[in-house]
């Protein structure tokens, strides 16, 4: 596991209650307009009722980060999500279907952090410039990009978690966050985990992510086996749902930048 002494301390994250009460949500936008309903969604992530938790999780994907788009409400929502990761209630389960990645709420929230971080990677930035949509011109992207060290500090704490699904989700979330210049030097410490954990995952998406990351970082991916059928991801019967998209946004059926 990476040395956490050089990372932003956990108390650098605002407390969840502070984010809920000190953010002017009504002045922010999400996929469907003013974000004044987001605090209720976020609180429901820790509800005692599994159906309520699952609906809240669906909402942060469908509303706060709809179709891989970052909105004004995404960054403060990410601060809240990162801050509640240590809460024991995140070890509760959520509803799944045949397309869902396995794992409890903590694994799902790490997956959501992974998803938003994938929108501000070096590759995403290069693609944005190529298509005439540089990230610097889109404030929600700038806000998420600027908080990557904080999000990395929150996610890396679970890269040695006893729960395999949480551990895999945490390692996968760290990969796009490590494009940030402030934390990029931690890549070397993550390489063994990427090889040994993601590279041996039962999920082909994680194995592919391990290969992609190691190759991009100039590390050895020899011996790792990805997806046998390169067209499987684009098969409509096999594409993960909105909560379980491929945890490496730079491959598969990617879309042009939405902003």
C-alpha positions in Angstrom: 0.0 0.0 0.0 1.2 3.5 -0.8 2.7 5.7 1.9 -0.1 7.9 3.1 2.1 10.4 5.1 2.5 12.7 2.0 -1.2 12.6 1.2 -3.9 15.2 2.3 -5.0 14.2 5.7 -8.5 12.6 6.0 -9.6 15.7 8.0 -8.9 17.8 4.9 -12.2 16.5 3.6 -15.1 18.5 5.0 -17.3 16.6 7.3 -20.4 15.1 5.5 -22.8 17.4 7.4 -20.8 20.4 6.5 -20.9 19.6 2.8 -24.7 19.1 3.1 -25.4 22.3 5.0 -22.8 24.7 3.7 -23.2 24.0 0.0 -25.8 26.2 -1.8 -27.3 23.3 -3.7 -30.1 25.3 -5.2 -27.6 27.5 -7.0 -26.0 24.4 -8.6 -27.2 22.3 -11.5 -27.4 18.5 -12.1 -28.7 16.6 -15.1 -32.3 17.7 -14.6 -32.0 21.3 -13.2 -31.4 22.8 -9.7 -29.6 20.5 -7.4 -31.6 21.3 -4.3 -32.7 17.6 -4.1 -29.1 16.3 -3.9 -28.7 16.4 -0.1 -31.7 14.1 0.3 -30.1 11.7 -2.2 -26.8 11.7 -0.4 -28.3 11.2 3.0 -30.2 8.2 1.7 -27.0 6.4 0.7 -26.7 5.5 4.4 -30.4 4.6 4.9 -31.3 1.5 6.9 -33.6 0.3 4.1 -31.8 -1.4 1.3 -34.3 -0.3 -1.4 -33.8 3.3 -0.3 -30.0 3.0 -0.4 -30.2 1.4 -3.8 -32.4 4.2 -5.2 -30.1 6.8 -3.8 -27.1 5.1 -5.5 -29.0 5.0 -8.8 -29.8 8.7 -8.4 -26.2 9.9 -7.9 -25.4 8.0 -11.1 -28.4 9.1 -13.1 -28.8 12.6 -11.9 -25.4 13.9 -10.4 -23.3 12.1 -13.0 -25.7 11.3 -15.8 -24.3 9.5 -18.8 -20.7 10.2 -17.7 -21.3 14.0 -17.6 -19.9 16.2 -14.8 -22.3 18.8 -13.4 -21.9 21.7 -10.9 -23.3 19.4 -8.2 -20.8 16.6 -9.0 -17.8 18.0 -7.1 -19.6 18.7 -3.8 -21.4 15.4 -4.0 -18.0 13.7 -4.4 -16.7 15.4 -1.3 -19.6 13.9 0.6 -19.2 10.5 -0.9 -15.5 10.4 -0.1 -16.1 11.6 3.5 -18.7 8.8 4.2 -16.5 6.0 3.0 -15.3 5.2 6.6 -18.9 5.1 7.9 -19.7 1.5 8.9 -23.1 1.8 7.2 -21.3 1.7 3.8 -20.6 -2.0 4.4 -24.4 -2.6 3.9 -25.6 -4.2 0.7 -27.4 -2.8 -2.2 -29.7 -4.4 -4.8 -28.0 -6.1 -7.7 -29.0 -7.5 -11.1 -27.3 -9.8 -13.5 -25.2 -7.0 -15.0 -24.1 -5.5 -11.7 -20.6 -5.6 -10.3 -20.5 -7.3 -6.9 -19.9 -5.5 -3.7 -21.4 -3.5 -0.9 -22.2 0.2 -0.8 -18.6 1.1 -0.1 -17.5 -0.7 -3.2 -20.3 1.0 -5.2 -19.2 4.5 -3.9 -15.6 3.8 -4.8 -16.9 2.8 -8.3 -18.7 6.1 -8.5 -15.5 8.0 -7.6 -13.7 6.0 -10.3 -16.4 7.0 -12.8 -16.1 10.7 -12.2 -12.3 10.6 -12.1 -12.3 9.0 -15.5 -13.8 12.1 -16.9 -10.7 14.2 -16.0 -7.8 11.9 -16.8 -4.9 12.9 -19.1 -6.6 11.0 -21.9 -9.9 12.7 -21.3 -8.1 16.1 -21.3 -6.4 15.3 -24.6 -9.6 14.1 -26.2 -11.4 17.2 -25.0 -8.8 19.4 -26.7 -8.9 17.3 -29.8 -12.7 17.8 -30.1 -12.6 21.5 -29.1 -13.8 21.0 -25.5 -10.8 21.5 -23.2 -11.5 20.7 -19.6 -10.2 24.1 -18.6 -13.3 25.6 -20.2 -15.7 23.5 -18.2 -15.9 24.5 -14.5 -17.4 21.2 -13.2 -14.5 19.3 -14.8 -12.0 21.7 -13.3 -13.6 21.3 -9.8 -13.4 17.5 -10.0 -9.8 17.6 -11.4 -8.7 19.9 -8.6 -10.0 17.6 -5.8 -8.2 14.4 -7.1 -5.6 14.4 -4.3 -8.4 14.5 -1.7 -10.3 11.7 -3.5 -7.1 9.6 -3.9 -6.4 10.0 -0.2 -9.9 8.7 0.6 -9.8 5.8 -1.9 -6.3 4.5 -1.3 -7.2 3.8 2.4 -9.2 0.8 1.0 -6.7 -0.7 -1.3 -5.8 -3.3 1.3 -9.4 -3.8 2.6 -10.3 -7.3 3.8 -13.3 -7.3 1.4 -12.1 -8.3 -2.1 -14.8 -6.3 -3.9 -14.0 -3.1 -1.9 -10.2 -3.6 -2.5 -10.7 -4.0 -6.2 -13.0 -1.0 -6.4 -10.5 1.1 -4.5 -7.5 0.1 -6.6 -9.5 0.8 -9.8 -10.6 4.2 -8.4 -7.0 5.2 -7.7 -5.9 4.6 -11.2 -7.5 7.6 -12.9 -6.9 9.8 -9.8 -3.1 9.1 -10.2 -3.0 11.2 -13.3 -2.9 14.2 -10.9 0.6 15.7 -10.7 0.4 16.0 -6.9 -0.1 12.2 -6.4 1.4 10.7 -9.6 4.5 9.6 -7.7 2.4 7.1 -5.8 1.9 5.1 -9.0 4.9 2.8 -8.3 3.4 1.8 -4.9 0.1 0.8 -6.6 1.7 -1.3 -9.4 2.0 -4.5 -7.4 -1.7 -4.2 -6.3 -2.8 -3.6 -9.8 -1.0 -6.7 -11.0 -1.9 -8.9 -8.1 -5.4 -7.8 -7.3 -7.0 -6.3 -10.4 -4.9 -8.4 -12.7 -6.3 -11.6 -11.1 -9.9 -10.4 -10.6 -12.8 -12.6 -11.6 -14.1 -9.6 -13.5 -12.7 -9.1 -17.0 -13.3 -5.4 -16.7 -10.9 -5.1 -13.8 -8.3 -7.3 -15.6 -8.5 -5.1 -18.7 -8.2 -2.0 -16.5 -5.0 -3.5 -14.9 -3.5 -4.2 -18.3 -4.4 -0.7 -19.6 -3.0 1.1 -16.5 0.3 -0.9 -16.5 0.8 -0.4 -20.2 0.0 3.4 -19.9 2.5 3.7 -17.0 5.3 1.8 -18.8 5.0 -1.1 -16.5 5.1 -4.8 -17.3 1.6 -6.4 -17.9 3.0 -9.7 -19.2 1.0 -12.7 -18.1 -2.2 -10.8 -17.4 -5.2 -12.0 -19.3 -8.0 -9.6 -20.3 -11.2 -10.2 -22.2 -11.0 -13.0 -24.7 -13.7 -11.5 -26.9 -12.8 -7.8 -27.7 -16.4 -7.2 -28.9 -18.1 -8.4 -25.8 -18.2 -4.9 -24.2 -20.1 -3.5 -27.1 -22.6 -6.3 -27.0 -25.9 -4.8 -25.8 -26.7 -8.0 -23.8 -23.4 -7.7 -21.9 -22.9 -4.0 -21.3 -22.9 -3.1 -17.6 -25.7 -0.9 -16.4 -25.3 2.7 -15.3 -23.9 1.7 -11.9 -21.4 -0.8 -13.4 -19.8 0.7 -16.5 -16.3 -0.4 -17.5 -14.0 1.0 -14.9 -11.6 2.4 -17.5 -13.4 5.1 -19.5 -10.7 5.2 -22.1 -11.8 2.0 -23.9 -14.9 0.2 -25.2 -17.9 2.2 -26.5 -16.7 5.6 -25.4 -18.4 8.8 -26.4 -17.1 12.2 -27.3 -16.8 14.7 -24.4 -20.4 15.7 -23.5 -19.6 19.3 -22.6 
